Amino acid sequence: MKELSHLNKYLLKYKLLLVLGIIFLIVSNYFAIWPAKVVRYAIDYVTESFALYHVFEGGSLGGILFTKLEVGVVILGIIILVMALLRGFFLFLVRQTIIVMSRKIEYDLKNEVYVQYQNLPLSFYRKNNTGDLMNRISEDVSRVRMYLGPGIMYGINLLVLFPMVIYEMLKVNAELTFYALLPLPLLSVSIYFVNNVINKRSEEIQQSLSSMSTFTQEAFSGIRVIKAFVREKDSVKNFLKESENYKHKSLRLVFVNSLFHPLIMALIGLSVILTIYVGGNQVIDGKISYGNIAEFVIYVNMLTWPVTALGWITSIIQMAAASQKRINEFLKEKNDIVSDKDLDVEVKGNIKFENVSFTYPDSGTKALRNISFEVNAGESIAIIGTTGSGKSTIANLIGRMYDATDGKISIDGRSIKDYRLSKLRSQTGYVPQDVFLFSDSIGSNIAFGADNISKEDIIQAAKDADLYDNIKEFPKSFETMLGERGITLSGGQKQRASIARAIVRNPKILIMDDALSAVDTNTENTILNSLQRIMKGRTSVIISHRVSSAKLADKIIVLDDGEIIEQGTNESLLAKNGVYKELYDKQLQQEEVD
């Protein structure tokens, strides 16, 4: 229960619903117990009335007694019906309080987890896979809700009903109570162990289903590759293997489930037999009446579900505790990327790196070593280098996706850590290397990064990114819906949409991380011409492996293995005949060949 104590704040928040639910539960159990007494009274009344009727049978008094017997039975039947309806009504209220409470807490808990996900740094997502994150906010929260709803409801019902029924049974006969309850502990223990087996096999099925779903998702996502390499048969073969595994585990669960109800019925039947046998002997001895036996049988059946539920509730609590532990692991994660002074100011865009080094916390890879450079507000800088040289890491550090391991990064003379994160990022336009577009209209994707963007701004951003003509050819223009991750667009169109999304914000700092890698030379030149106008008045960081993109910048730095090996202007670097000149000549020759 230690892990589940995290939920106490929510139980306190909805304490009114919980208290009302307990009250309604007590009242509903009161109306559940009374019919057993009425049945006992009815059987005894009918038995005694028939005995008296047989004495006066055939006479006028016999007719009067029979009429009264009929009226009495009808009245008792109405009383039982009314009590059943009242019990049903209060059970409805129980579900409208306790179950509703569990749904409200589920809603709050999912929101708490999702908000935590949004606040955690990029390093967190590098360590955890998407499937696990999804499971914790869906499957784990659902299991916790089962504890908060049915678990609490049936648990309280057991605590309330058991003493009430035992008290009524002891009032009638203590010996008969002992024999009637004798099989129930065995029933609860048996169900506990059977439930554990069921839960274990259910988890195996969930894992198998998850594996099969993952395989299917990958097969659908990579259908082009499968078809291109003619691997359809292998794909079907592998799916059949996963499906066979799922079927095998499902049949094992069905086997255990098939034993579940017979076990319950057998033990309940044993309790009823003992009640009738021992009760029958006591009726013969004149200790109890026929009605008492019927009353006890009803009591035994009333206790059957709460005792049966004991093992089920225990399993629910165990699963909920395990799930809440997994949730708590993420809720306890801390975001180290926080603002020191929470400055909410507009930036001009002067960026300065002073002996900055960075090592990725999850992998231990040292990406940058003693990087120092400065770009004035309104100027542009190009960062070029081979794959793995640390170019994208610099972009991540400017946007504070990570904090530098050593050294200092400042913007406008202030440490980057002093700025409010949301304010800093809202003034930065970022075009990532790995473009991600949402399953929404292309217009909404372009306007994603800013509020209150006009249609004219969206159109202008599309024109600047050389995407407008493509969009106009789409069936619904800017309202055209994109597929998952923008699959309906080509690689170049996705990159241009990402550029439009960045520049529509009119950012003070524009970062383009290899933003033109998927476009051809002609399109690149068109976009670069537009970017020359766009970059005026704002600080621009152009990260690229193409020298053609770097030529636009006021200054250029060349990275290799996390270190600056050359820096200067395009002309000065060409004059040095170093690494930059070598890259320039190679790419120029490649363009001539193309």
C-alpha positions as CSV (number, residue, x, y, z in Angstrom):
1,M,0.0,0.0,0.0
2,K,3.0,2.3,0.2
3,E,3.0,3.0,-3.5
4,L,-0.8,3.5,-3.5
5,S,-0.4,6.2,-0.8
6,H,0.2,8.6,-3.7
7,L,-3.5,8.4,-4.4
8,N,-4.5,9.6,-1.0
9,K,-4.5,13.2,-2.1
10,Y,-7.2,12.3,-4.7
11,L,-9.2,10.3,-2.2
12,L,-9.1,13.4,0.0
13,K,-10.2,15.6,-2.9
14,Y,-13.2,13.4,-3.6
15,K,-13.9,12.5,0.0
16,L,-17.6,13.6,-0.3
17,L,-18.2,11.0,-3.0
18,L,-16.4,8.3,-1.0
19,V,-18.3,9.1,2.2
20,L,-21.7,9.1,0.4
21,G,-20.8,5.9,-1.3
22,I,-20.1,4.2,2.0
23,I,-23.4,5.5,3.5
24,F,-25.3,4.2,0.4
25,L,-23.5,0.9,0.7
26,I,-24.5,0.4,4.3
27,V,-28.1,1.3,3.5
28,S,-28.2,-1.1,0.5
29,N,-26.9,-3.9,2.6
30,Y,-29.5,-3.2,5.2
31,F,-32.2,-3.7,2.6
32,A,-30.3,-6.8,1.4
33,I,-30.5,-8.5,4.9
34,W,-34.1,-7.8,5.7
35,P,-35.6,-9.9,2.9
36,A,-33.9,-13.0,4.5
37,K,-35.8,-12.2,7.7
38,V,-39.0,-11.7,5.8
39,V,-38.5,-15.0,3.9
40,R,-38.0,-16.7,7.3
41,Y,-41.1,-15.1,8.7
42,A,-43.1,-16.0,5.5
43,I,-42.1,-19.7,5.6
44,D,-42.9,-20.0,9.3
45,Y,-46.2,-18.1,8.7
46,V,-47.2,-20.3,5.9
47,T,-46.2,-23.5,7.7
48,E,-48.1,-22.6,10.9
49,S,-51.1,-21.2,8.9
50,F,-51.4,-24.4,6.9
51,A,-51.2,-26.5,10.0
52,L,-54.0,-24.5,11.5
53,Y,-55.9,-24.5,8.2
54,H,-55.9,-28.3,8.1
55,V,-57.5,-28.4,11.5
56,F,-60.5,-26.3,10.4
57,E,-60.5,-27.5,6.7
58,G,-64.0,-27.7,5.2
59,G,-65.5,-25.2,7.6
60,S,-66.2,-21.5,7.3
61,L,-63.3,-20.7,9.6
62,G,-61.0,-22.7,7.3
63,G,-62.0,-20.5,4.4
64,I,-61.3,-17.4,6.4
65,L,-57.9,-18.7,7.4
66,F,-57.0,-19.5,3.8
67,T,-58.0,-16.1,2.7
68,K,-55.9,-14.4,5.3
69,L,-53.0,-16.7,4.4
70,E,-53.3,-15.5,0.8
71,V,-53.4,-11.9,1.8
72,G,-50.4,-12.3,4.1
73,V,-48.3,-14.0,1.4
74,V,-49.1,-11.2,-1.0
75,I,-48.2,-8.5,1.5
76,L,-44.9,-10.3,2.4
77,G,-44.1,-10.7,-1.3
78,I,-44.7,-6.9,-1.8
79,I,-42.4,-6.2,1.1
80,I,-39.6,-8.3,-0.4
81,L,-40.1,-6.7,-3.8
82,V,-40.0,-3.1,-2.3
83,M,-36.8,-4.0,-0.4
84,A,-35.2,-5.4,-3.5
85,L,-36.1,-2.2,-5.4
86,L,-34.8,0.0,-2.6
87,R,-31.6,-2.1,-2.5
88,G,-31.2,-1.7,-6.3
89,F,-31.7,2.0,-6.0
90,F,-29.1,2.5,-3.3
91,L,-26.6,0.2,-5.3
92,F,-27.2,2.6,-8.2
93,L,-26.2,5.5,-5.9
94,V,-23.2,3.5,-4.7
95,R,-21.9,3.2,-8.3
96,Q,-22.8,6.9,-9.0
97,T,-20.5,7.9,-6.1
98,I,-17.6,5.4,-5.7
99,I,-17.3,4.4,-9.4
100,V,-17.7,8.0,-10.5
101,M,-15.0,8.9,-8.0
102,S,-12.6,6.4,-9.5
103,R,-13.3,7.8,-13.0
104,K,-12.6,11.3,-11.8
105,I,-9.3,10.2,-10.1
106,E,-8.4,8.3,-13.3
107,Y,-8.9,11.5,-15.3
108,D,-6.8,13.5,-12.8
109,L,-4.0,10.9,-12.7
110,K,-3.8,10.7,-16.5
111,N,-3.5,14.4,-16.6
112,E,-0.9,14.4,-13.9
113,V,1.2,11.8,-15.8
114,Y,0.8,13.6,-19.1
115,V,1.8,17.0,-17.6
116,Q,4.8,15.3,-16.1
117,Y,5.7,13.9,-19.5
118,Q,5.5,17.4,-21.0
119,N,7.8,18.8,-18.4
120,L,10.5,16.2,-18.5
121,P,13.7,16.9,-20.6
122,L,14.7,15.4,-23.9
123,S,17.1,13.1,-22.1
124,F,14.2,11.3,-20.5
125,Y,12.7,10.4,-23.9
126,R,16.1,9.1,-25.1
127,K,16.1,6.6,-22.2
128,N,12.5,5.4,-22.5
129,N,10.6,3.9,-25.4
130,T,7.3,5.2,-26.6
131,G,5.4,1.9,-25.9
132,D,6.4,2.0,-22.3
133,L,5.3,5.6,-21.9
134,M,2.0,4.8,-23.5
135,N,1.4,1.8,-21.2
136,R,2.0,3.7,-18.1
137,I,-0.6,6.4,-19.0
138,S,-3.1,3.9,-20.3
139,E,-2.8,0.3,-19.0
140,D,-1.2,1.2,-15.6
141,V,-3.6,4.0,-14.9
142,S,-6.6,1.7,-15.8
143,R,-5.3,-0.9,-13.3
144,V,-5.1,1.7,-10.6
145,R,-8.7,2.8,-11.4
146,M,-9.8,-0.8,-10.8
147,Y,-8.5,-0.5,-7.3
148,L,-10.1,2.9,-6.7
149,G,-13.5,1.8,-8.1
150,P,-14.4,-1.9,-7.8
151,G,-11.6,-2.6,-5.4
152,I,-12.6,-0.1,-2.9
153,M,-16.4,-0.6,-3.5
154,Y,-16.3,-4.4,-3.0
155,G,-13.7,-4.1,-0.2
156,I,-15.9,-1.8,1.8
157,N,-18.9,-3.9,1.0
158,L,-17.1,-7.0,2.5
159,L,-16.2,-5.0,5.6
160,V,-19.8,-3.7,6.0
161,L,-21.8,-6.8,4.9
162,F,-19.8,-9.5,6.7
163,P,-20.4,-8.3,10.3
164,M,-24.0,-7.4,9.6
165,V,-24.8,-10.9,8.3
166,I,-22.7,-12.7,10.9
167,Y,-24.5,-10.8,13.6
168,E,-27.9,-11.8,12.3
169,M,-26.8,-15.4,11.9
170,L,-25.4,-15.6,15.5
171,K,-28.7,-14.1,16.8
172,V,-30.4,-17.2,15.4
173,N,-28.0,-20.0,16.1
174,A,-24.2,-20.0,16.8
175,E,-23.6,-23.7,15.9
176,L,-25.4,-23.4,12.5
177,T,-23.4,-20.2,11.8
178,F,-20.1,-22.1,12.3
179,Y,-21.0,-24.9,9.9
180,A,-22.5,-22.5,7.4
181,L,-19.3,-20.4,7.2
182,L,-16.9,-23.3,7.4
183,P,-16.2,-23.7,3.6
184,L,-16.0,-19.9,3.0
185,P,-12.3,-19.4,4.1
186,L,-11.4,-22.3,1.9
187,L,-13.3,-20.6,-1.0
188,S,-11.5,-17.3,-0.5
189,V,-8.0,-18.9,-0.4
190,S,-8.8,-21.1,-3.4
191,I,-10.0,-18.1,-5.4
192,Y,-6.9,-16.1,-4.4
193,F,-4.6,-18.7,-5.8
194,V,-6.7,-19.3,-8.9
195,N,-6.8,-15.5,-9.4
196,N,-3.0,-15.3,-9.2
197,V,-2.7,-17.9,-11.9
198,I,-5.3,-16.0,-14.0
199,N,-3.5,-12.7,-13.5
200,K,-0.1,-14.2,-14.4
201,R,-1.5,-15.8,-17.6
202,S,-3.4,-12.6,-18.4
203,E,-0.2,-10.6,-18.2
204,E,1.5,-13.2,-20.5
205,I,-1.4,-12.6,-23.0
206,Q,-1.0,-8.8,-22.7
207,Q,2.7,-9.1,-23.5
208,S,2.0,-11.5,-26.4
209,L,-0.6,-9.1,-27.7
210,S,1.8,-6.2,-27.3
211,S,4.4,-8.0,-29.3
212,M,2.0,-8.9,-32.0
213,S,0.7,-5.3,-32.2
214,T,4.2,-4.0,-32.4
215,F,5.0,-6.5,-35.2
216,T,1.9,-5.5,-37.1
217,Q,2.5,-1.8,-36.7
218,E,6.1,-2.2,-38.0
219,A,4.8,-4.3,-40.9
220,F,2.3,-1.7,-41.9
221,S,4.7,1.2,-41.4
222,G,7.4,-0.6,-43.5
223,I,5.1,-2.1,-46.1
224,R,7.0,-0.3,-48.9
225,V,10.3,-2.0,-47.8
226,I,8.6,-5.4,-47.4
227,K,7.2,-5.2,-50.9
228,A,10.4,-3.8,-52.4
229,F,12.4,-6.7,-51.0
230,V,9.6,-9.3,-51.7
231,R,9.4,-10.4,-48.1
232,E,5.6,-10.7,-47.9
233,K,5.7,-14.5,-47.2
234,D,8.3,-14.1,-44.5
235,S,6.1,-11.3,-42.9
236,V,3.1,-13.6,-43.0
237,K,5.1,-16.5,-41.5
238,N,6.4,-14.3,-38.7
239,F,2.9,-13.0,-38.0
240,L,1.5,-16.5,-37.9
241,K,4.2,-17.4,-35.3
242,E,3.2,-14.4,-33.1
243,S,-0.4,-15.3,-33.6
244,E,0.2,-18.9,-32.6
245,N,2.0,-17.8,-29.5
246,Y,-1.0,-15.6,-28.6
247,K,-3.5,-18.4,-29.2
248,H,-1.5,-20.8,-27.0
249,K,-1.4,-18.4,-24.1
250,S,-5.1,-17.6,-24.5
251,L,-6.1,-21.3,-24.4
252,R,-4.1,-21.7,-21.2
253,L,-6.1,-18.9,-19.7
254,V,-9.3,-20.4,-20.9
255,F,-8.4,-23.7,-19.2
256,V,-7.9,-22.0,-15.8
257,N,-11.1,-19.9,-16.3
258,S,-13.1,-23.1,-16.9
259,L,-12.1,-24.3,-13.4
260,F,-13.0,-21.0,-11.8
261,H,-16.8,-21.1,-11.7
262,P,-17.1,-24.9,-10.9
263,L,-14.8,-24.4,-7.9
264,I,-16.9,-21.6,-6.6
265,M,-20.2,-23.5,-7.2
266,A,-18.8,-26.6,-5.5
267,L,-17.7,-24.8,-2.3
268,I,-21.0,-22.8,-2.2
269,G,-22.9,-26.0,-2.6
270,L,-20.9,-27.6,0.2
271,S,-21.8,-24.7,2.5
272,V,-25.5,-25.0,1.6
273,I,-25.5,-28.8,2.2
274,L,-23.9,-28.3,5.6
275,T,-26.5,-25.6,6.4
276,I,-29.4,-27.8,5.4
277,Y,-28.0,-30.9,7.1
278,V,-27.1,-29.3,10.4
279,G,-30.2,-27.1,10.3
280,G,-32.4,-30.0,9.6
281,N,-31.2,-31.8,12.6
282,Q,-31.8,-28.7,14.7
283,V,-35.3,-28.4,13.3
284,I,-36.0,-32.0,14.4
285,D,-34.7,-31.1,17.8
286,G,-37.0,-28.1,17.9
287,K,-34.1,-25.6,18.2
288,I,-34.9,-23.6,15.0
289,S,-37.7,-23.4,12.5
290,Y,-37.9,-24.2,8.8
291,G,-37.8,-20.5,8.1
292,N,-34.4,-20.3,9.8
293,I,-32.9,-22.8,7.4
294,A,-34.1,-20.8,4.4
295,E,-32.9,-17.6,6.1
296,F,-29.4,-19.2,6.6
297,V,-29.2,-20.3,3.0
298,I,-29.9,-16.8,1.9
299,Y,-27.3,-15.4,4.3
300,V,-24.7,-17.9,2.9
301,N,-25.4,-16.9,-0.6
302,M,-25.2,-13.2,0.4
303,L,-21.7,-13.8,1.8
304,T,-20.5,-15.9,-1.2
305,W,-19.7,-12.9,-3.4
306,P,-17.9,-10.8,-0.8
307,V,-15.8,-13.8,0.2
308,T,-15.2,-14.7,-3.4
309,A,-14.3,-11.1,-4.1
310,L,-11.7,-11.1,-1.3
311,G,-9.2,-13.0,-3.5
312,W,-10.1,-10.9,-6.5
313,I,-9.7,-7.6,-4.5
314,T,-6.3,-8.8,-3.2
315,S,-5.2,-9.4,-6.8
316,I,-6.5,-6.0,-7.9
317,I,-4.6,-4.3,-5.1
318,Q,-1.4,-6.2,-6.0
319,M,-1.7,-5.2,-9.7
320,A,-2.6,-1.6,-8.8
321,A,0.3,-1.3,-6.5
322,A,2.7,-2.7,-9.2
323,S,1.2,-0.3,-11.7
324,Q,1.3,2.7,-9.4
325,K,4.9,1.9,-8.6
326,R,5.7,2.2,-12.4
327,I,3.7,5.4,-12.5
328,N,5.5,6.8,-9.5
329,E,8.9,6.1,-11.1
330,F,8.1,8.6,-13.8
331,L,6.3,11.1,-11.5
332,K,9.4,11.2,-9.3
333,E,11.6,12.0,-12.3
334,K,13.0,15.6,-12.0
335,N,13.6,18.0,-14.8
336,D,17.1,19.5,-14.4
337,I,16.4,22.0,-17.2
338,V,15.0,24.8,-15.1
339,S,15.3,28.6,-15.0
340,D,17.6,30.2,-12.4
341,K,16.0,33.7,-12.5
342,D,12.9,33.1,-14.6
343,L,13.5,36.2,-16.8
344,D,10.6,37.0,-19.0
345,V,12.2,39.3,-21.5
346,E,12.5,39.7,-25.2
347,V,15.9,38.6,-26.6
348,K,17.9,40.4,-29.3
349,G,19.7,37.3,-30.3
350,N,23.4,37.7,-29.4
351,I,24.6,34.1,-28.8
352,K,28.0,33.3,-27.1
353,F,29.6,29.9,-26.4
354,E,32.5,30.0,-23.9
355,N,34.6,26.8,-23.6
356,V,31.4,24.6,-23.9
357,S,31.7,20.9,-23.5
358,F,28.8,18.4,-23.5
359,T,28.5,14.7,-22.7
360,Y,25.2,13.0,-23.3
361,P,23.9,11.7,-19.9
362,D,22.3,8.6,-21.2
363,S,25.1,7.2,-23.4
364,G,28.1,8.9,-22.0
365,T,29.1,10.1,-25.5
366,K,31.2,13.3,-25.4
367,A,29.7,15.3,-28.2
368,L,31.4,18.7,-27.8
369,R,34.9,19.8,-26.5
370,N,35.7,23.4,-25.5
371,I,33.5,25.0,-28.1
372,S,33.8,28.8,-28.2
373,F,32.2,31.2,-30.7
374,E,30.0,34.3,-30.8
375,V,27.3,35.5,-33.2
376,N,25.9,39.0,-32.9
377,A,22.2,39.8,-32.9
378,G,21.0,39.8,-36.5
379,E,24.0,38.0,-37.8
380,S,24.1,34.4,-39.1
381,I,26.5,31.6,-38.4
382,A,26.9,28.3,-40.3
383,I,28.1,25.1,-38.6
384,I,29.2,22.4,-40.9
385,G,30.9,19.1,-40.4
386,T,30.5,15.4,-41.0
387,T,27.9,13.1,-39.3
388,G,28.5,12.8,-35.6
389,S,30.7,15.9,-35.4
390,G,28.3,17.6,-32.8
391,K,26.4,20.0,-35.1
392,S,22.9,19.1,-33.8
393,T,24.1,19.1,-30.2
394,I,24.8,22.8,-30.5
395,A,21.2,23.4,-31.7
396,N,19.9,21.4,-28.7
397,L,22.0,23.5,-26.3
398,I,20.8,26.8,-27.8
399,G,17.2,25.6,-27.3
400,R,18.1,24.3,-23.8
401,M,17.0,20.8,-24.6
402,Y,20.1,20.0,-22.7
403,D,22.4,22.0,-20.4
404,A,26.2,22.2,-21.2
405,T,28.3,19.9,-19.1
406,D,31.1,22.5,-18.8
407,G,31.5,26.1,-20.0
408,K,28.9,28.8,-20.4
409,I,26.3,29.7,-23.0
410,S,24.9,33.3,-22.9
411,I,22.3,35.2,-24.9
412,D,22.5,39.0,-24.9
413,G,25.1,38.8,-22.2
414,R,22.9,36.8,-19.8
415,S,23.4,33.2,-19.0
416,I,20.9,31.1,-21.0
417,K,19.9,29.5,-17.7
418,D,18.5,32.8,-16.5
419,Y,15.7,33.0,-19.1
420,R,12.3,31.5,-18.6
421,L,12.3,28.4,-20.7
422,S,8.9,29.0,-22.4
423,K,9.9,32.6,-23.2
424,L,13.3,31.6,-24.7
425,R,11.8,28.8,-26.8
426,S,8.9,30.9,-28.0
427,Q,11.4,33.4,-29.6
428,T,13.3,30.5,-31.3
429,G,12.3,29.0,-34.6
430,Y,13.7,25.5,-34.9
431,V,13.8,23.3,-38.0
432,P,14.9,19.8,-36.9
433,Q,16.9,17.4,-38.9
434,D,14.3,14.6,-38.3
435,V,11.0,16.3,-39.4
436,F,7.9,15.4,-37.5
437,L,4.5,16.5,-38.8
438,F,1.2,15.8,-37.1
439,S,-1.9,14.0,-38.5
440,D,-3.6,17.3,-39.1
441,S,-4.1,19.7,-42.0
442,I,-1.0,21.1,-43.6
443,G,-2.1,24.6,-42.6
444,S,-2.4,23.6,-39.0
445,N,1.0,22.0,-39.1
446,I,2.5,25.3,-40.4
447,A,0.7,27.3,-37.7
448,F,1.5,24.8,-35.0
449,G,4.2,26.8,-33.2
450,A,2.4,30.0,-32.7
451,D,-1.0,31.4,-31.5
452,N,-3.3,33.7,-33.5
453,I,-1.5,33.2,-36.8
454,S,-3.5,34.7,-39.7
455,K,-4.1,32.9,-43.0
456,E,-1.9,35.5,-44.8
457,D,1.0,34.7,-42.5
458,I,0.6,31.0,-43.2
459,I,0.6,31.6,-46.9
460,Q,3.6,33.9,-46.8
461,A,5.5,31.3,-44.7
462,A,4.6,28.6,-47.3
463,K,5.9,30.9,-50.1
464,D,9.1,31.6,-48.3
465,A,9.7,27.9,-47.9
466,D,8.9,27.3,-51.6
467,L,5.9,25.1,-50.6
468,Y,3.0,27.3,-51.7
469,D,2.8,26.0,-55.3
470,N,2.8,22.4,-54.0
471,I,0.0,23.1,-51.5
472,K,-2.2,24.8,-54.1
473,E,-2.1,21.6,-56.2
474,F,-3.4,19.6,-53.2
475,P,-7.2,18.7,-53.4
476,K,-8.1,20.9,-50.4
477,S,-5.1,23.3,-50.5
478,F,-4.1,24.3,-46.9
479,E,-6.9,22.1,-45.5
480,T,-5.5,18.9,-46.9
481,M,-5.0,16.4,-44.2
482,L,-1.6,14.8,-43.8
483,G,-1.1,11.1,-43.0
484,E,0.7,9.8,-39.9
485,R,4.0,11.7,-39.5
486,G,3.2,13.5,-42.8
487,I,3.6,10.4,-44.9
488,T,1.5,11.9,-47.7
489,L,4.2,14.4,-48.4
490,S,7.6,13.8,-50.0
491,G,10.8,14.1,-47.9
492,G,11.5,17.6,-49.5
493,Q,7.9,18.8,-48.9
494,K,8.1,17.7,-45.3
495,Q,11.3,19.6,-44.7
496,R,9.9,22.7,-46.4
497,A,6.7,22.5,-44.3
498,S,9.0,22.3,-41.2
499,I,10.8,25.5,-42.4
500,A,7.5,27.2,-42.9
501,R,6.4,26.2,-39.4
502,A,9.6,27.8,-37.9
503,I,9.6,31.1,-39.8
504,V,5.8,31.8,-39.4
505,R,6.6,32.5,-35.8
506,N,8.8,35.4,-36.8
507,P,11.5,34.3,-34.3
508,K,14.4,36.3,-33.1
509,I,16.6,33.2,-33.4
510,L,16.3,30.8,-36.3
511,I,18.0,27.4,-36.1
512,M,18.0,25.2,-39.1
513,D,19.4,21.7,-38.4
514,D,20.3,20.3,-41.8
515,A,17.0,21.6,-43.0
516,L,17.7,21.3,-46.7
517,S,19.2,17.8,-46.8
518,A,16.1,16.2,-48.6
519,V,15.6,18.9,-51.3
520,D,17.3,19.0,-54.7
521,T,19.8,21.7,-55.7
522,N,17.3,23.9,-57.5
523,T,14.8,23.9,-54.6
524,E,17.7,24.5,-52.2
525,N,18.7,27.6,-54.2
526,T,15.1,28.9,-54.2
527,I,14.8,28.4,-50.5
528,L,18.2,29.9,-49.8
529,N,17.3,33.0,-51.8
530,S,14.1,33.4,-49.7
531,L,16.1,32.7,-46.5
532,Q,18.5,35.6,-47.3
533,R,15.5,37.9,-46.9
534,I,14.1,36.0,-43.9
535,M,17.3,36.0,-42.0
536,K,17.7,39.7,-42.1
537,G,17.2,41.2,-38.7
538,R,17.3,37.9,-36.8
539,T,20.1,35.7,-35.6
540,S,20.4,32.6,-37.7
541,V,22.2,29.3,-37.0
542,I,22.5,27.2,-40.2
543,I,23.6,23.6,-39.4
544,S,24.5,21.7,-42.6
545,H,26.8,19.3,-44.3
546,R,26.4,21.3,-47.5
547,V,28.8,24.2,-48.2
548,S,26.2,25.8,-50.4
549,S,24.0,26.5,-47.4
550,A,27.0,27.7,-45.4
551,K,27.9,30.4,-47.9
552,L,24.9,32.6,-46.8
553,A,26.3,33.0,-43.3
554,D,28.3,35.9,-42.0
555,K,30.7,33.5,-40.3
556,I,31.3,29.7,-40.5
557,I,32.7,27.2,-38.1
558,V,33.8,23.7,-39.1
559,L,33.4,20.9,-36.6
560,D,35.2,17.6,-36.4
561,D,34.7,15.1,-33.6
562,G,33.2,17.8,-31.3
563,E,35.9,20.3,-31.8
564,I,36.2,23.5,-33.9
565,I,39.0,22.9,-36.4
566,E,38.3,26.0,-38.6
567,Q,36.3,29.2,-38.4
568,G,35.9,32.4,-40.4
569,T,34.0,33.7,-43.4
570,N,33.4,31.8,-46.6
571,E,36.2,33.7,-48.4
572,S,38.8,33.4,-45.6
573,L,38.2,29.7,-45.2
574,L,38.5,29.1,-48.9
575,A,41.8,31.0,-48.9
576,K,43.1,28.7,-46.1
577,N,42.9,25.6,-48.3
578,G,41.9,23.6,-45.3
579,V,39.1,21.2,-44.5
580,Y,36.4,23.7,-45.6
581,K,38.1,24.2,-49.0
582,E,38.3,20.4,-49.4
583,L,34.5,20.0,-48.7
584,Y,33.8,22.9,-51.0
585,D,35.7,21.4,-53.9
586,K,34.1,17.9,-53.4
587,Q,30.6,19.2,-53.3
588,L,31.2,21.5,-56.3
589,Q,32.4,18.5,-58.3
590,Q,29.4,16.5,-57.2
591,E,27.0,19.2,-58.3
592,E,28.7,19.4,-61.7
593,V,28.3,15.6,-62.1
594,D,24.7,15.8,-61.1
